[in-house]
Amino acid sequence: MNPLQSIGRIGSIDAASLASGAAPAGGVSFGKTLEDALAKVSEDQSRAQSMAHDFQAENPNVSLEDTMIAMQQSSLSFQAVVQVRNKLVTAYNEMMNMQV
């Protein structure tokens, strides 16, 4: 599953399951979804770095096109996670500034 699909599932989580710490009816918790997305981003970055290293070492099994695609996928998934983090921080700050 790619990180964007994982992030898309976050929107289906209800407040009651977040408050209780339990997984929602679908069986996937917010924390687990976020953890899976971060693991996938890390895996993509490692794969892209490995392919770049192999290409520089003139490995005949690694093409420039495949290396560039892997690097772009890694970059896009990282940017998506950064945007989700920014939205989470903004939401947290708004909640902390609410009058009770």
DSSP file (Angstrom, degrees, kcal/mol; ACC not computed):
  #  RESIDUE AA STRUCTURE BP1 BP2  ACC     N-H-->O    O-->H-N    N-H-->O    O-->H-N    TCO  KAPPA ALPHA  PHI   PSI    X-CA   Y-CA   Z-CA
    1    1 A M              0   0    0      0, 0.0    39,-0.0     0, 0.0     0, 0.0   0.000 360.0 360.0 360.0 136.8    0.0    0.0    0.0
    2    2 A N    >>  -     0   0    0      1,-0.1     4,-1.8    38,-0.0     3,-0.7  -0.509 360.0-110.8 -86.4 159.1    1.4    3.4   -0.8
    3    3 A P  H 3> S+     0   0    0      0, 0.0     4,-2.7     0, 0.0     5,-0.2   0.812 115.3  58.6 -59.3 -32.8    1.6    6.2    1.8
    4    4 A L  H 3> S+     0   0    0      2,-0.2     4,-2.0     1,-0.2     5,-0.1   0.878 106.6  47.8 -67.2 -35.6   -1.1    8.3    0.0
    5    5 A Q  H <> S+     0   0    0     -3,-0.7     4,-1.3     2,-0.2    -1,-0.2   0.901 112.3  50.0 -68.0 -40.2   -3.6    5.4    0.4
    6    6 A S  H  X S+     0   0    0     -4,-1.8     4,-0.6     1,-0.2     3,-0.4   0.917 111.7  47.8 -62.6 -42.9   -2.6    5.0    4.0
    7    7 A I  H >X S+     0   0    0     -4,-2.7     3,-1.0     1,-0.2     4,-0.6   0.871 105.8  58.7 -67.3 -36.6   -3.1    8.7    4.6
    8    8 A G  H >< S+     0   0    0     -4,-2.0     3,-0.6     1,-0.3    -1,-0.2   0.816 100.6  57.1 -61.9 -30.4   -6.4    8.7    2.8
    9    9 A R  H >< S+     0   0    0     -4,-1.3     3,-1.4    -3,-0.4    -1,-0.3   0.710  89.5  74.8 -73.5 -19.2   -7.7    6.1    5.4
   10   10 A I  H X< S+     0   0    0     -3,-1.0     3,-1.7    -4,-0.6    -1,-0.2   0.866  85.7  63.6 -61.2 -36.1   -6.9    8.5    8.3
   11   11 A G  T << S+     0   0    0     -3,-0.6    -1,-0.3    -4,-0.6    -2,-0.2   0.678  93.0  63.3 -63.8 -17.5  -10.0   10.6    7.4
   12   12 A S  T <  S+     0   0    0     -3,-1.4     2,-0.4    -4,-0.2    -1,-0.3   0.384  78.3 106.7 -88.8   4.8  -12.3    7.7    8.2
   13   13 A I    <   -     0   0    0     -3,-1.7     2,-0.2    -4,-0.1    16,-0.0  -0.691  63.0-140.6 -87.6 132.9  -11.3    7.5   11.8
   14   14 A D     >  -     0   0    0     -2,-0.4     4,-1.4     1,-0.1     3,-0.2  -0.526  18.3-116.0 -94.0 162.5  -13.9    8.8   14.3
   15   15 A A  H  > S+     0   0    0      1,-0.2     4,-2.5     2,-0.2     5,-0.2   0.836 110.3  60.0 -65.2 -34.9  -13.3   10.9   17.4
   16   16 A A  H  > S+     0   0    0      1,-0.2     4,-2.1     2,-0.2     6,-0.3   0.902 105.8  47.1 -63.4 -40.8  -14.6    8.2   19.8
   17   17 A S  H  >>S+     0   0    0     -3,-0.2     4,-1.3     1,-0.2     5,-0.5   0.850 111.9  51.3 -71.0 -31.4  -12.0    5.7   18.7
   18   18 A L  H  <5S+     0   0    0     -4,-1.4    -2,-0.2     2,-0.2    -1,-0.2   0.920 111.2  47.7 -67.2 -42.5   -9.3    8.3   19.0
   19   19 A A  H  <5S+     0   0    0     -4,-2.5    -2,-0.2     1,-0.2    -1,-0.2   0.886 117.2  41.5 -66.6 -38.9  -10.3    9.2   22.5
   20   20 A S  H  <5S-     0   0    0     -4,-2.1    -1,-0.2    -5,-0.2    -2,-0.2   0.684 102.8-129.6 -83.2 -17.0  -10.5    5.5   23.6
   21   21 A G  T  <5 +     0   0    0     -4,-1.3    -3,-0.2     1,-0.3     2,-0.1   0.485  64.9 131.8  81.1   1.8   -7.3    4.5   21.8
   22   22 A A      < -     0   0    0     -5,-0.5    -1,-0.3    -6,-0.3    -2,-0.1  -0.462  65.7-100.0 -85.6 159.1   -9.2    1.6   20.3
   23   23 A A        -     0   0    0     -2,-0.1     6,-0.2     6,-0.1    -1,-0.1  -0.523  42.7-112.1 -73.4 144.7   -9.2    0.7   16.6
   24   24 A P    >   -     0   0    0      0, 0.0     3,-2.6     0, 0.0    -1,-0.1  -0.085  43.0 -82.8 -68.6 177.7  -12.2    1.9   14.6
   25   25 A A  T 3  S+     0   0    0      1,-0.3    -2,-0.1     2,-0.1   -12,-0.1   0.803 129.8  61.8 -55.0 -32.0  -14.7   -0.5   13.2
   26   26 A G  T 3  S-     0   0    0      2,-0.2    -1,-0.3     1,-0.1     3,-0.1   0.666 112.9-120.0 -69.8 -15.4  -12.5   -1.1   10.2
   27   27 A G  S <  S+     0   0    0     -3,-2.6     2,-0.5     1,-0.2    -2,-0.1   0.515  77.0 111.2  92.3   5.9   -9.8   -2.5   12.5
   28   28 A V        -     0   0    0    -19,-0.1    -1,-0.2    -6,-0.1    -2,-0.2  -0.958  54.5-147.7-118.0 125.5   -7.0    0.1   11.7
   29   29 A S     >  -     0   0    0     -2,-0.5     4,-2.3    -6,-0.2     5,-0.2  -0.505  22.9-117.9 -87.8 159.6   -6.0    2.6   14.3
   30   30 A F  H  > S+     0   0    0      1,-0.2     4,-2.5     2,-0.2     5,-0.2   0.925 114.9  49.8 -59.4 -46.9   -4.7    6.1   13.5
   31   31 A G  H  > S+     0   0    0      1,-0.2     4,-2.5     2,-0.2    -1,-0.2   0.891 111.0  48.6 -62.1 -41.1   -1.3    5.4   15.1
   32   32 A K  H  > S+     0   0    0      2,-0.2     4,-2.6     1,-0.2    -1,-0.2   0.898 111.3  50.1 -67.3 -40.2   -0.9    2.2   13.1
   33   33 A T  H  X S+     0   0    0     -4,-2.3     4,-2.1     2,-0.2    -2,-0.2   0.921 113.4  45.7 -63.3 -44.2   -1.9    3.8    9.9
   34   34 A L  H  X S+     0   0    0     -4,-2.5     4,-2.3     2,-0.2    -2,-0.2   0.900 112.3  51.1 -65.5 -41.6    0.6    6.6   10.5
   35   35 A E  H  X S+     0   0    0     -4,-2.5     4,-2.3    -5,-0.2    -2,-0.2   0.911 110.1  49.6 -62.0 -43.2    3.3    4.2   11.5
   36   36 A D  H  X S+     0   0    0     -4,-2.6     4,-2.2     2,-0.2    -2,-0.2   0.901 110.2  50.7 -63.2 -41.2    2.8    2.1    8.3
   37   37 A A  H  X S+     0   0    0     -4,-2.1     4,-2.2     1,-0.2    -2,-0.2   0.915 111.5  47.5 -63.9 -42.6    2.9    5.3    6.1
   38   38 A L  H  X S+     0   0    0     -4,-2.3     4,-2.3     1,-0.2    -1,-0.2   0.883 111.0  51.4 -66.7 -37.7    6.2    6.3    7.8
   39   39 A A  H  X S+     0   0    0     -4,-2.3     4,-2.4     2,-0.2    -1,-0.2   0.900 109.8  50.1 -64.7 -39.8    7.7    2.9    7.4
   40   40 A K  H  X S+     0   0    0     -4,-2.2     4,-2.6     2,-0.2    -2,-0.2   0.901 110.0  50.1 -65.7 -40.9    6.7    2.9    3.7
   41   41 A V  H  X S+     0   0    0     -4,-2.2     4,-2.4     2,-0.2    -2,-0.2   0.921 111.5  48.5 -62.7 -43.8    8.4    6.3    3.2
   42   42 A S  H  X S+     0   0    0     -4,-2.3     4,-2.3     1,-0.2    -2,-0.2   0.903 111.6  49.7 -62.8 -41.4   11.5    5.0    4.9
   43   43 A E  H  X S+     0   0    0     -4,-2.4     4,-2.5     2,-0.2    -2,-0.2   0.912 110.6  49.9 -63.4 -43.1   11.5    1.9    2.7
   44   44 A D  H  X S+     0   0    0     -4,-2.6     4,-2.5     1,-0.2    30,-0.2   0.908 111.2  49.1 -61.8 -42.4   11.1    4.0   -0.4
   45   45 A Q  H  X S+     0   0    0     -4,-2.4     4,-2.4     2,-0.2    -2,-0.2   0.904 111.7  48.4 -65.7 -40.9   14.0    6.3    0.6
   46   46 A S  H  X S+     0   0    0     -4,-2.3     4,-2.5     2,-0.2    -2,-0.2   0.912 112.3  48.9 -64.4 -42.1   16.3    3.3    1.3
   47   47 A R  H  X S+     0   0    0     -4,-2.5     4,-2.5     2,-0.2    -2,-0.2   0.913 112.2  48.1 -64.9 -42.4   15.4    1.7   -2.0
   48   48 A A  H  X S+     0   0    0     -4,-2.5     4,-2.4    22,-0.2    -2,-0.2   0.910 112.6  48.5 -64.7 -41.8   16.0    4.9   -4.0
   49   49 A Q  H  X S+     0   0    0     -4,-2.4     4,-2.3     2,-0.2    -2,-0.2   0.904 112.1  49.3 -64.7 -41.0   19.3    5.5   -2.2
   50   50 A S  H  X S+     0   0    0     -4,-2.5     4,-2.6     2,-0.2    -2,-0.2   0.906 111.5  48.7 -64.4 -41.9   20.4    1.9   -2.9
   51   51 A M  H  X S+     0   0    0     -4,-2.5     4,-2.6     2,-0.2    -2,-0.2   0.899 110.6  51.0 -65.7 -39.5   19.4    2.2   -6.6
   52   52 A A  H  X S+     0   0    0     -4,-2.4     4,-2.3     2,-0.2    -2,-0.2   0.915 111.2  48.3 -63.2 -42.2   21.3    5.4   -6.9
   53   53 A H  H  X S+     0   0    0     -4,-2.3     4,-1.7     2,-0.2    -2,-0.2   0.925 112.6  48.3 -63.0 -44.6   24.4    3.8   -5.3
   54   54 A D  H  <>S+     0   0    0     -4,-2.6     5,-2.4     1,-0.2    -2,-0.2   0.888 111.1  50.5 -63.4 -39.6   24.1    0.8   -7.6
   55   55 A F  H ><5S+     0   0    0     -4,-2.6     3,-1.6     1,-0.2    -1,-0.2   0.911 109.5  50.3 -65.4 -41.2   23.7    3.1  -10.7
   56   56 A Q  H 3<5S+     0   0    0     -4,-2.3    -1,-0.2     1,-0.3    -2,-0.2   0.823 106.4  55.6 -65.5 -30.2   26.8    5.1   -9.7
   57   57 A A  T 3<5S-     0   0    0     -4,-1.7    -1,-0.3    -5,-0.2    -2,-0.2   0.355 119.1-116.0 -82.6   6.8   28.7    1.8   -9.3
   58   58 A E  T < 5 +     0   0    0     -3,-1.6    -3,-0.2     1,-0.2    -2,-0.1   0.860  46.0 178.9  60.9  40.9   27.7    1.0  -12.9
   59   59 A N    > < -     0   0    0     -5,-2.4     3,-1.6     1,-0.1    -1,-0.2  -0.625  24.5-145.9 -69.6 122.1   25.6   -2.0  -12.1
   60   60 A P  T 3  S+     0   0    0      0, 0.0    -1,-0.1     0, 0.0    -5,-0.0   0.671  94.2  62.6 -68.4 -14.7   24.2   -3.2  -15.4
   61   61 A N  T 3  S+     0   0    0      1,-0.1     2,-0.5    -7,-0.1    -6,-0.1   0.529  93.2  71.8 -86.3  -6.3   20.9   -4.3  -13.8
   62   62 A V    <   -     0   0    0     -3,-1.6     2,-0.2    -8,-0.2    -1,-0.1  -0.944  69.3-159.7-116.2 119.5   20.0   -0.8  -12.6
   63   63 A S     >  -     0   0    0     -2,-0.5     4,-2.0     1,-0.1     5,-0.1  -0.582  27.1-121.8 -95.1 159.5   18.9    1.8  -15.3
   64   64 A L  H  > S+     0   0    0     -2,-0.2     4,-2.7     2,-0.2     5,-0.2   0.891 112.8  54.6 -62.5 -40.3   18.9    5.5  -15.0
   65   65 A E  H  > S+     0   0    0      1,-0.2     4,-2.3     2,-0.2    -1,-0.2   0.931 109.3  45.7 -62.0 -46.9   15.1    5.6  -15.6
   66   66 A D  H  > S+     0   0    0      1,-0.2     4,-2.3     2,-0.2    -1,-0.2   0.887 113.3  50.9 -64.0 -38.7   14.3    3.2  -12.8
   67   67 A T  H  X S+     0   0    0     -4,-2.0     4,-2.2     2,-0.2    -2,-0.2   0.925 111.2  47.0 -64.8 -45.1   16.6    5.1  -10.5
   68   68 A M  H  X S+     0   0    0     -4,-2.7     4,-2.3     2,-0.2    -2,-0.2   0.883 111.8  50.9 -66.2 -38.2   15.0    8.4  -11.2
   69   69 A I  H  X S+     0   0    0     -4,-2.3     4,-2.6    -5,-0.2     5,-0.2   0.925 110.6  49.1 -64.0 -43.9   11.5    7.0  -10.9
   70   70 A A  H  X S+     0   0    0     -4,-2.3     4,-2.2     1,-0.2   -22,-0.2   0.894 111.5  49.5 -62.4 -39.8   12.4    5.5   -7.5
   71   71 A M  H  X S+     0   0    0     -4,-2.2     4,-2.2     2,-0.2    -1,-0.2   0.894 111.7  48.1 -67.1 -39.3   13.9    8.8   -6.4
   72   72 A Q  H  X S+     0   0    0     -4,-2.3     4,-2.7     2,-0.2     5,-0.2   0.901 111.3  50.2 -68.1 -40.5   10.8   10.8   -7.5
   73   73 A Q  H  X S+     0   0    0     -4,-2.6     4,-2.4     1,-0.2     5,-0.2   0.912 111.4  49.4 -61.6 -41.9    8.5    8.3   -5.7
   74   74 A S  H  X S+     0   0    0     -4,-2.2     4,-2.1   -30,-0.2    -2,-0.2   0.917 111.8  48.2 -62.3 -44.0   10.5    8.6   -2.6
   75   75 A S  H  X S+     0   0    0     -4,-2.2     4,-2.4     2,-0.2    -2,-0.2   0.919 112.4  48.1 -63.9 -44.8   10.4   12.4   -2.8
   76   76 A L  H  X S+     0   0    0     -4,-2.7     4,-2.2     2,-0.2    -2,-0.2   0.907 111.6  48.9 -65.2 -42.3    6.7   12.5   -3.3
   77   77 A S  H  X S+     0   0    0     -4,-2.4     4,-2.0     2,-0.2    -1,-0.2   0.890 111.9  49.8 -66.4 -36.8    5.9   10.1   -0.5
   78   78 A F  H  X S+     0   0    0     -4,-2.1     4,-2.3    -5,-0.2    -2,-0.2   0.923 110.2  50.0 -65.7 -43.2    8.1   12.2    1.8
   79   79 A Q  H  X S+     0   0    0     -4,-2.4     4,-2.1     1,-0.2    -2,-0.2   0.881 109.1  52.7 -62.4 -37.9    6.4   15.4    0.8
   80   80 A A  H  X S+     0   0    0     -4,-2.2     4,-2.1     2,-0.2    -1,-0.2   0.920 109.9  47.5 -63.5 -43.4    3.0   13.8    1.5
   81   81 A V  H  X S+     0   0    0     -4,-2.0     4,-2.6     1,-0.2    -2,-0.2   0.883 110.0  52.8 -66.3 -37.8    4.0   12.8    5.0
   82   82 A V  H  X S+     0   0    0     -4,-2.3     4,-2.5     2,-0.2    -1,-0.2   0.907 109.1  49.9 -63.3 -40.7    5.4   16.2    5.7
   83   83 A Q  H  X S+     0   0    0     -4,-2.1     4,-2.2     2,-0.2    -2,-0.2   0.895 110.3  49.6 -65.8 -39.3    2.1   17.8    4.6
   84   84 A V  H  X S+     0   0    0     -4,-2.1     4,-2.5     2,-0.2    -2,-0.2   0.921 110.6  50.7 -64.0 -42.6    0.1   15.4    6.9
   85   85 A R  H  X S+     0   0    0     -4,-2.6     4,-2.5     1,-0.2    -2,-0.2   0.920 109.1  51.1 -59.4 -43.4    2.5   16.3    9.7
   86   86 A N  H  X S+     0   0    0     -4,-2.5     4,-2.3     1,-0.2    -1,-0.2   0.903 110.5  48.6 -61.6 -41.1    1.9   20.0    9.1
   87   87 A K  H  X S+     0   0    0     -4,-2.2     4,-2.6     2,-0.2    -1,-0.2   0.893 111.2  50.5 -65.9 -39.6   -1.9   19.4    9.1
   88   88 A L  H  X S+     0   0    0     -4,-2.5     4,-2.5     2,-0.2    -2,-0.2   0.909 111.1  48.0 -64.9 -41.7   -1.7   17.5   12.4
   89   89 A V  H  X S+     0   0    0     -4,-2.5     4,-2.6     2,-0.2    -2,-0.2   0.910 112.4  49.5 -64.8 -41.9    0.4   20.2   14.0
   90   90 A T  H  X S+     0   0    0     -4,-2.3     4,-2.3     2,-0.2    -2,-0.2   0.929 112.2  47.7 -62.3 -45.4   -2.0   22.8   12.9
   91   91 A A  H  X S+     0   0    0     -4,-2.6     4,-2.3     2,-0.2    -2,-0.2   0.907 112.1  50.1 -63.2 -41.5   -5.0   20.9   14.2
   92   92 A Y  H  X S+     0   0    0     -4,-2.5     4,-2.4     1,-0.2    -2,-0.2   0.930 110.8  49.0 -61.9 -45.6   -3.2   20.3   17.5
   93   93 A N  H  X S+     0   0    0     -4,-2.6     4,-1.4     1,-0.2    -2,-0.2   0.895 110.6  50.6 -62.5 -39.9   -2.4   24.0   17.9
   94   94 A E  H  < S+     0   0    0     -4,-2.3     4,-0.3     1,-0.2    -1,-0.2   0.902 110.9  49.1 -64.5 -40.3   -6.0   24.9   17.1
   95   95 A M  H >< S+     0   0    0     -4,-2.3     3,-1.0     1,-0.2    -2,-0.2   0.888 109.6  51.7 -66.0 -38.3   -7.3   22.5   19.7
   96   96 A M  H 3< S+     0   0    0     -4,-2.4    -1,-0.2     1,-0.2    -2,-0.2   0.788 108.8  51.8 -69.2 -26.1   -4.9   23.8   22.3
   97   97 A N  T 3< S+     0   0    0     -4,-1.4    -1,-0.2    -5,-0.2    -2,-0.2   0.439  84.4 115.8 -89.8   0.1   -6.1   27.4   21.6
   98   98 A M    <   -     0   0    0     -3,-1.0     2,-0.4    -4,-0.3    -3,-0.0  -0.423  69.9-119.3 -70.6 142.7   -9.8   26.5   22.1
   99   99 A Q              0   0    0      1,-0.1    -1,-0.1    -2,-0.1    -2,-0.1  -0.669 360.0 360.0 -79.5 135.2  -11.6   28.2   24.9
  100  100 A V              0   0    0     -2,-0.4    -1,-0.1     0, 0.0    -2,-0.0   0.409 360.0 360.0-106.7 360.0  -13.0   25.6   27.4
